């Protein structure tokens, strides 16, 4: 048997903090390299549904999440096979380069730095230079000192105010041996719109292709693409095999529309690889699950933005209720909320939901719930037995007003502290506030 083809070299695009422009830089690099004729495989470090959809649009290849807290190294290695046949890997980091949780999970604390050390990909730091000049050099040097196992390939200077500003920063970087791989003046026309969970989704972004084309041209004009490509290094972890997540059923009715769009490509790929069929339907289109399906899965998304339409979707509600009488229905986050009795929107108006569970939720007083979750199932859920330990993440602004049904799981955060969002179960219906990433080892 021939050994697998080696994976292409890669880079991680990271930053000192969120909000520095690393997503726009990543998209611009993907578009620029693609325009130059390269096949570039994107990845995203950490739990995120929105950025990878933009990566996919910019690169033409499906972006895959790699999560060191939730995934063991063999699992990450198996997912790296998505880069087979590509010329280059570009992975976008999350938050700041070294930001993660306090306690390590499967392979690390979830920091982009963990992924960089595991894969051997050098880091390109995107530094917001607003309000500083030579002092920006200390940022790059500080990260190298903090994580000596990393290779800092260089920096891309963002939001540069003027040629003089750029020259001062370059002088500081050159004096300490830090490579400047690009310098970007402010450019509002390629900034992406945002909402409360991050960027507006790729499928909802007006004029997306224009934005991506302009971002690619902008990056090509202000970054050294040849130097960036040459800075990439061989992927240290080669494709391997790992246990796949079992499908929740043989024929999976999957809600997919603007209200229910948060599904991880690696889970769908796992399900399909084990012979499961995906049967999409649109609750916003007043569609119900296919009658031939063996299970129904309602993923997360933005039900709070479409609560009125969901409340008016009588056919969807009737067909979902009939389905749940004989077959399992499971919801994650937004899908869980839509399975509840009611949802209060930001204006304080309550909307009737499907009523498979007694859950009542509200967006009237927003409160962020964010973090990794480790769950131990107290009852079986589709595809998983009682006692199974799962890793996932929670990210929402809603609050629970009532959660009267039996808990689905014992749920802890990354520090081992119990959280009240235990999920619920009633009959064949179940749901969780956390989004599933994979099983715990």
Secondary structure as UniProt FT lines:
FT   STRAND          10..15
FT   TURN            18..19
FT   HELIX           22..35
FT   TURN            36..37
FT   STRAND          40..45
FT   HELIX           50..59
FT   STRAND          64..66
FT   TURN            68..70
FT   HELIX           73..79
FT   HELIX           80..83
FT   TURN            84..85
FT   STRAND          88..92
FT   TURN            97..98
FT   HELIX           112..119
FT   STRAND          122..128
FT   TURN            130..131
FT   TURN            134..135
FT   HELIX           136..146
FT   TURN            147..149
FT   STRAND          152..160
FT   HELIX           163..175
FT   TURN            176..177
FT   STRAND          180..185
FT   HELIX           188..190
FT   STRAND          194..195
FT   TURN            196..197
FT   STRAND          198..199
FT   HELIX           202..204
FT   TURN            206..207
FT   HELIX           208..222
FT   HELIX           225..231
FT   STRAND          251..255
FT   TURN            258..259
FT   STRAND          260..262
FT   HELIX           265..273
FT   TURN            274..275
FT   STRAND          277..281
FT   TURN            283..286
FT   TURN            291..292
FT   STRAND          295..298
FT   STRAND          300..301
FT   HELIX           303..305
FT   HELIX           307..312
FT   HELIX           314..324
FT   TURN            325..326
FT   STRAND          328..332
FT   HELIX           334..339
FT   STRAND          342..344
FT   TURN            346..347
FT   STRAND          350..352
FT   STRAND          360..362
FT   STRAND          369..377
FT   TURN            382..383
FT   TURN            386..387
FT   STRAND          389..396
FT   STRAND          399..402
FT   STRAND          406..407
FT   STRAND          409..412
FT   TURN            414..415
FT   STRAND          424..426
FT   TURN            427..428
FT   STRAND          429..432
FT   STRAND          435..439
//
